């Protein structure tokens, strides 16, 4: 299977698309926000803003949304997300 950068390059070239990101979604339960959807965005571009993480409550309060600090490291993007915003 091709890596993210190679797939994005093919889509940009053949699909005439720009500003593409690979999106991976996870679902889970948070102790106070209930069901939560976590979306990880991967721009495929090595550098400062490659990964970004957003989490949102799906059933208790749709206004409970977290945004992280985009990073070149997926681990840093996850760890520095403002998870406390899910608490309300």
Secondary structure, DSSP 4 states (H G I P E B T S, - for coil): ---HHHHHHHHHHHH---S--EEEEEEEEETTTEEEEEEEEE----STTSEEEEEEESSS-TT-EEE---BSSHHHHHHTS-GGGGG-
